[in-house]
C-alpha cells in the first residue's frame, strides 16, 4: 500500500500516507521499507526532514551490506547529517558501496583518497577507483584518472 500511495497507483500520490506505512513496515524490519522510509525522511517527502530517522535506517542497512544505503549514509556523513561531518565514516561507506560497483561511490571514494579526506592520501587507490567509475561512463572520473595517472608517472610511480 505504501508503494501504491507513493507511485499514485489507483489515484493521486499520497506521500504522507506512503511515508507513514513505509515507517510502520520499517519498524517491522522490512528492508525495502527501511530504505524507502529513510529516503523520504532525508528528502522531506510526506513530512518534515528527519535526519535522525534517515540515519538510523540507512546506517543499519549499510552495515548489512546494502550498496545504495552505504552510498546514502556516506553522503549523510560527508554533509554532517549524522550529527557532525564525519569524513572517516564517509570514506569508509563510500568504499563499501564502491566495492559493490556503485559508480558515484567509486568517484567519491577516489576523490577522498586523492585529497586525503577521511584518511591518508593514496594516489594508487584513487587512480584505481577513478578508472572504475570512468569505465561506467563518469566523465569527471575519467578526467581525474588522466590527471592522477599523469601525476603518478611524473613522480615515477606507475
Backbone as JSON, one array per atom type, in Angstrom:
{
  "sequence": "XXXXXXXXXXXXXXXXXXXXXXXXXXXXXXXXXXXXXXXXXXXXXXXXXXXXXXXXXXXXXXXXXXXXXXXXXXXXXXXXXXXXXXXXXXXXXXXXXXXXXXXXXXXXXXXXXXXXXXXXXXXXXXXXXXXXXXXXXXXXXXXXXXXXXXXXXXXXXX",
  "N": [[0.83, -1.19, 0.0], [1.99, 1.22, 0.73], [3.79, 1.64, -1.38], [1.94, 1.91, -3.46], [0.62, 4.28, -2.75], [2.78, 6.04, -2.9], [3.52, 5.88, -5.61], [1.26, 6.69, -6.96], [-0.68, 4.82, -7.71], [-3.81, 3.87, -8.56], [-4.93, 6.26, -7.96], [-4.3, 9.66, -6.89], [-0.94, 10.57, -5.93], [-0.01, 10.05, -2.56], [1.95, 11.14, -0.39], [2.23, 11.49, 2.35], [0.71, 9.43, 3.54], [2.04, 7.3, 2.37], [4.64, 7.57, 3.45], [4.03, 7.16, 6.14], [3.18, 4.42, 6.16], [5.45, 3.17, 5.09], [7.13, 3.72, 7.22], [5.93, 2.23, 9.29], [6.25, -0.38, 8.27], [9.03, -0.4, 8.14], [9.75, -0.37, 10.84], [8.98, -2.91, 11.44], [10.94, -4.34, 10.32], [11.19, -4.64, 7.56], [13.28, -4.52, 4.9], [13.29, -3.17, 2.4], [11.3, -1.26, 2.86], [12.53, 0.1, 4.96], [14.64, 1.37, 3.61], [13.22, 2.97, 1.74], [11.67, 4.54, 3.49], [13.71, 5.86, 4.87], [14.82, 7.38, 2.78], [12.66, 9.05, 2.2], [12.46, 10.43, 4.62], [14.91, 11.72, 4.57], [14.67, 13.44, 2.4], [12.42, 14.88, 2.98], [9.97, 14.14, 2.0], [6.52, 13.7, 2.22], [6.42, 14.65, 4.8], [8.27, 16.32, 7.44], [11.81, 16.94, 7.09], [13.83, 14.47, 8.45], [16.57, 13.77, 9.78], [17.59, 12.1, 11.75], [15.94, 9.75, 11.81], [16.4, 8.91, 9.18], [19.15, 8.47, 9.3], [19.33, 6.37, 11.23], [17.98, 4.23, 9.95], [19.36, 4.03, 7.47], [22.01, 3.6, 8.3], [21.82, 1.11, 9.58], [21.02, -0.54, 7.42], [23.2, -0.12, 5.73], [25.27, -1.29, 7.17], [24.49, -3.87, 6.92], [25.15, -4.44, 4.38], [23.85, -3.24, 2.2], [24.18, -1.7, -0.78], [23.2, 0.75, -1.89], [22.24, 2.01, 0.38], [24.63, 2.25, 1.76], [25.92, 4.14, 0.17], [24.14, 6.36, 0.41], [24.25, 6.75, 3.18], [26.94, 7.38, 3.45], [26.97, 9.86, 2.14], [25.41, 11.29, 3.96], [27.14, 11.3, 6.16], [29.28, 12.74, 5.08], [28.1, 15.22, 4.67], [27.44, 16.04, 7.2], [25.05, 15.22, 8.33], [24.69, 13.35, 10.24], [25.03, 14.19, 12.71], [27.55, 15.46, 13.0], [30.08, 16.46, 10.65], [31.64, 13.66, 9.31], [34.31, 12.55, 8.09], [35.9, 10.25, 8.01], [34.06, 8.14, 8.34], [32.46, 8.65, 6.11], [34.28, 8.15, 4.02], [34.79, 5.43, 4.51], [32.2, 4.22, 4.1], [31.65, 5.06, 1.49], [33.65, 3.6, 0.27], [32.81, 0.94, 0.76], [30.41, 0.88, -0.72], [31.44, 1.51, -3.22], [32.95, -0.76, -3.75], [30.94, -2.48, -4.31], [30.2, -1.77, -6.78], [28.97, 0.7, -7.32], [28.99, 3.5, -9.24], [28.96, 6.27, -8.61], [29.76, 6.19, -5.96], [32.27, 5.08, -6.32], [33.59, 7.19, -7.61], [33.41, 9.22, -5.62], [34.75, 7.97, -3.48], [37.28, 7.65, -4.61], [37.97, 10.34, -4.95], [38.1, 11.18, -2.29], [40.25, 9.62, -1.43], [42.22, 10.65, -3.09], [42.38, 13.31, -2.22], [43.02, 12.93, 0.42], [41.05, 12.94, 2.37], [39.41, 11.92, 5.25], [41.24, 9.99, 5.75], [44.52, 8.81, 4.81], [46.26, 10.28, 2.0], [46.1, 8.59, -1.02], [47.24, 7.9, -3.93], [47.38, 5.72, -5.67], [45.17, 4.09, -5.03], [43.18, 5.97, -5.51], [43.48, 6.33, -8.28], [42.8, 3.77, -9.17], [40.05, 3.59, -8.46], [38.99, 5.81, -9.76], [39.25, 5.02, -12.45], [37.55, 2.82, -12.46], [35.04, 4.06, -12.04], [35.06, 5.72, -14.28], [34.96, 3.83, -16.31], [32.35, 3.19, -16.15], [31.12, 5.25, -17.33], [31.43, 7.78, -16.17], [32.34, 10.95, -16.68], [33.79, 12.97, -15.29], [35.27, 11.38, -13.59], [36.9, 10.11, -15.43], [38.47, 12.25, -16.33], [39.78, 12.87, -13.94], [41.16, 10.48, -13.55], [43.0, 10.58, -15.67], [44.48, 12.84, -14.86], [45.52, 11.99, -12.34], [46.96, 9.76, -13.13], [48.88, 10.95, -14.78], [50.19, 12.53, -12.85], [51.26, 10.53, -11.24], [52.97, 9.2, -13.02], [54.75, 11.27, -13.6], [55.95, 11.53, -11.15], [57.3, 9.22, -10.98], [55.92, 7.0, -10.16], [54.31, 4.38, -11.31]],
  "CA": [[0.0, 0.0, 0.0], [2.9, 2.36, 0.77], [4.25, 1.83, -2.77], [0.81, 2.4, -4.25], [0.43, 5.69, -2.41], [3.93, 6.79, -3.39], [3.55, 5.86, -7.07], [-0.03, 7.13, -7.47], [-1.41, 3.71, -8.32], [-5.19, 3.86, -8.09], [-5.33, 7.61, -7.57], [-3.19, 10.61, -6.78], [0.11, 10.23, -4.97], [-0.24, 10.49, -1.2], [3.24, 10.92, 0.23], [2.08, 11.42, 3.81], [0.28, 8.06, 3.84], [3.13, 6.42, 1.95], [5.69, 7.65, 4.47], [3.54, 6.51, 7.36], [3.21, 2.97, 6.02], [6.86, 2.75, 5.0], [7.65, 3.78, 8.58], [5.4, 1.07, 10.03], [6.93, -1.58, 7.75], [10.44, -0.3, 8.5], [9.86, -0.79, 12.24], [8.78, -4.36, 11.47], [12.14, -4.97, 9.79], [11.17, -4.77, 6.11], [14.47, -3.81, 4.42], [12.91, -2.25, 1.32], [10.58, -0.17, 3.51], [13.51, 0.89, 5.71], [15.35, 2.22, 2.67], [12.29, 3.98, 1.21], [11.33, 5.44, 4.59], [14.9, 6.7, 5.11], [14.93, 8.35, 1.7], [11.59, 10.04, 2.38], [12.86, 11.27, 5.76], [16.07, 12.51, 4.15], [14.27, 14.47, 1.44], [11.25, 15.61, 3.46], [8.75, 13.74, 1.29], [5.46, 13.22, 3.1], [6.6, 15.17, 6.15], [9.47, 17.12, 7.64], [13.1, 16.26, 7.01], [14.14, 13.82, 9.72], [17.88, 13.18, 9.59], [17.82, 11.04, 12.72], [15.3, 8.53, 11.32], [17.13, 8.51, 7.98], [20.45, 7.94, 9.76], [19.16, 5.09, 11.9], [17.63, 3.21, 8.97], [20.43, 3.85, 6.47], [23.19, 3.01, 8.93], [21.55, -0.32, 9.79], [21.06, -1.2, 6.12], [24.58, -0.04, 5.22], [26.06, -2.29, 7.89], [24.05, -5.19, 6.45], [25.68, -4.63, 3.04], [23.03, -2.63, 1.15], [25.05, -0.78, -1.52], [22.59, 2.08, -2.01], [22.21, 2.57, 1.74], [26.01, 2.63, 2.06], [26.17, 5.4, -0.54], [23.33, 7.42, 1.03], [24.78, 7.01, 4.51], [28.21, 8.09, 3.26], [26.63, 11.27, 1.86], [24.98, 11.9, 5.23], [28.36, 11.52, 6.96], [30.03, 13.78, 4.41], [27.39, 16.5, 4.8], [27.18, 16.36, 8.59], [23.66, 14.92, 8.7], [24.69, 12.3, 11.27], [25.4, 14.9, 13.94], [28.63, 16.34, 12.58], [30.78, 15.92, 9.49], [32.49, 12.53, 9.68], [34.98, 12.18, 6.84], [36.36, 8.85, 8.08], [32.91, 7.28, 8.07], [32.08, 8.87, 4.71], [35.23, 7.41, 3.18], [34.56, 4.01, 4.74], [30.96, 3.78, 3.46], [31.83, 5.19, 0.04], [34.48, 2.46, -0.14], [31.97, -0.26, 0.72], [29.5, 0.99, -1.86], [32.28, 1.46, -4.43], [33.32, -2.15, -3.98], [29.75, -3.16, -4.83], [30.01, -1.35, -8.16], [28.27, 1.98, -7.46], [29.9, 4.42, -9.91], [29.05, 7.52, -7.86], [30.57, 5.89, -4.78], [33.65, 4.9, -6.79], [34.14, 8.52, -7.84], [33.56, 9.91, -4.34], [35.8, 7.29, -2.73], [38.55, 8.01, -5.26], [38.22, 11.75, -4.65], [38.52, 11.26, -0.89], [41.61, 9.06, -1.37], [43.08, 11.61, -3.79], [42.55, 14.51, -1.37], [43.38, 12.58, 1.79], [39.94, 13.21, 3.29], [38.97, 10.75, 5.99], [42.36, 9.04, 5.79], [45.71, 9.32, 4.13], [46.23, 10.44, 0.55], [46.56, 7.37, -1.67], [47.03, 8.1, -5.35], [47.18, 4.43, -6.35], [43.77, 3.7, -4.85], [42.38, 6.97, -6.22], [43.55, 6.01, -9.72], [42.05, 2.53, -9.36], [38.61, 3.82, -8.38], [38.6, 6.74, -10.83], [39.07, 4.27, -13.7], [36.32, 2.01, -12.32], [33.9, 4.96, -12.28], [35.15, 6.15, -15.68], [34.5, 2.72, -17.14], [30.88, 3.17, -16.1], [30.63, 6.43, -18.04], [31.59, 9.02, -15.41], [33.32, 11.79, -17.39], [34.66, 13.61, -14.3], [36.19, 10.35, -13.12], [37.88, 9.9, -16.48], [39.4, 13.39, -16.27], [40.62, 12.71, -12.74], [42.06, 9.35, -13.8], [44.08, 11.09, -16.52], [45.31, 13.72, -14.03], [46.24, 11.21, -11.34], [47.91, 8.92, -13.86], [49.98, 11.84, -15.19], [50.93, 12.89, -11.64], [52.0, 9.36, -10.78], [54.07, 8.97, -13.97], [55.73, 12.37, -13.43], [56.65, 11.28, -9.89], [57.98, 7.93, -11.04], [55.05, 5.92, -9.65], [53.41, 3.89, -12.37]],
  "C": [[0.88, 1.26, 0.0], [3.42, 2.68, -0.62], [3.15, 2.42, -3.63], [0.56, 3.88, -4.0], [1.55, 6.55, -2.98], [3.87, 6.94, -4.91], [2.23, 6.22, -7.72], [-0.76, 6.02, -8.23], [-2.82, 3.68, -7.72], [-5.68, 5.22, -7.65], [-4.13, 8.53, -7.55], [-2.17, 10.13, -5.75], [-0.24, 10.82, -3.61], [1.02, 10.17, -0.41], [3.17, 10.82, 1.74], [1.7, 10.0, 4.22], [1.39, 7.07, 3.49], [4.23, 6.41, 3.0], [5.28, 6.96, 5.76], [3.67, 4.99, 7.26], [4.62, 2.42, 5.81], [7.49, 2.73, 6.39], [7.2, 2.59, 9.42], [6.13, -0.2, 9.59], [8.42, -1.58, 8.12], [10.65, -0.77, 9.94], [9.68, -2.29, 12.4], [9.95, -5.11, 10.84], [12.16, -5.17, 8.29], [12.28, -3.89, 5.52], [14.14, -2.79, 3.33], [12.19, -1.03, 1.91], [11.54, 0.71, 4.31], [14.24, 1.86, 4.78], [14.43, 3.34, 2.15], [11.91, 5.01, 2.27], [12.5, 6.4, 4.86], [15.03, 7.77, 4.03], [13.86, 9.44, 1.8], [11.91, 10.97, 3.54], [13.99, 12.21, 5.37], [15.66, 13.68, 3.26], [13.07, 15.29, 1.9], [9.98, 15.26, 2.7], [7.73, 13.2, 2.28], [5.58, 13.69, 4.54], [7.88, 15.99, 6.24], [10.72, 16.27, 7.43], [13.42, 15.72, 8.41], [15.45, 13.07, 9.55], [18.12, 12.01, 10.55], [17.19, 9.72, 12.27], [16.01, 8.01, 10.07], [18.45, 7.85, 8.37], [20.29, 6.55, 10.33], [18.87, 3.97, 10.9], [18.74, 2.95, 7.97], [21.66, 3.21, 7.08], [23.0, 1.51, 9.13], [21.64, -1.08, 8.47], [22.48, -1.22, 5.54], [25.45, -1.1, 5.88], [25.66, -3.72, 7.55], [24.48, -5.44, 5.01], [24.86, -4.04, 1.91], [23.84, -1.51, 0.48], [24.48, 0.64, -1.6], [22.51, 2.77, -0.65], [23.61, 3.02, 2.15], [26.33, 3.98, 1.42], [25.42, 6.56, 0.13], [23.86, 7.78, 2.42], [26.11, 7.75, 4.43], [27.96, 9.57, 2.97], [26.19, 11.98, 3.13], [26.19, 12.22, 6.1], [29.17, 12.69, 6.4], [29.42, 15.17, 4.64], [27.03, 16.87, 6.23], [25.77, 16.08, 9.05], [23.56, 13.77, 9.7], [25.06, 12.9, 12.63], [26.5, 15.9, 13.67], [29.27, 15.7, 11.35], [31.73, 14.82, 9.96], [33.14, 11.99, 8.41], [35.49, 10.74, 6.85], [35.22, 7.89, 7.77], [32.46, 7.42, 6.62], [32.98, 8.06, 3.78], [35.0, 5.91, 3.29], [33.32, 3.51, 3.96], [30.98, 3.99, 1.95], [32.64, 4.01, -0.49], [33.67, 1.18, -0.23], [31.05, -0.25, -0.5], [30.26, 0.91, -3.19], [32.65, 0.03, -4.77], [32.15, -2.99, -4.47], [29.4, -2.69, -6.24], [29.27, -0.04, -8.37], [29.24, 3.02, -8.02], [30.05, 5.74, -9.16], [29.91, 7.33, -6.62], [32.02, 5.71, -5.18], [34.31, 6.26, -6.99], [34.4, 9.24, -6.51], [34.67, 9.3, -3.49], [37.17, 7.67, -3.3], [38.93, 9.45, -4.93], [38.7, 11.92, -3.21], [39.94, 10.71, -0.73], [42.61, 10.02, -2.01], [43.41, 12.8, -2.89], [42.99, 14.2, 0.05], [42.31, 12.91, 2.8], [39.49, 11.92, 3.95], [40.04, 9.68, 6.11], [43.53, 9.63, 5.03], [45.47, 9.45, 2.62], [46.81, 9.16, -0.07], [46.25, 7.46, -3.16], [46.78, 6.8, -6.1], [45.72, 3.97, -6.23], [42.85, 4.68, -5.57], [42.34, 6.64, -7.71], [42.69, 4.78, -10.01], [40.54, 2.78, -9.39], [38.13, 4.86, -9.39], [38.38, 5.97, -12.13], [37.85, 3.37, -13.63], [35.08, 2.86, -12.62], [33.89, 5.42, -13.74], [34.65, 5.07, -16.62], [32.99, 2.53, -17.11], [30.28, 4.46, -16.67], [30.77, 7.75, -17.31], [32.72, 9.85, -16.03], [34.29, 12.49, -16.44], [35.7, 12.61, -13.78], [37.27, 10.09, -14.16], [38.92, 11.02, -16.49], [40.34, 13.26, -15.08], [41.6, 11.56, -12.91], [43.27, 9.81, -14.63], [45.03, 11.96, -15.7], [46.15, 12.94, -13.03], [47.31, 10.35, -12.01], [49.13, 9.74, -14.28], [50.85, 12.22, -13.98], [51.81, 11.73, -11.19], [53.19, 9.06, -11.71], [55.16, 10.01, -13.81], [56.56, 12.17, -12.15], [57.39, 9.97, -9.87], [57.2, 6.77, -10.44], [54.1, 5.52, -10.75], [52.55, 2.86, -11.76]]
}
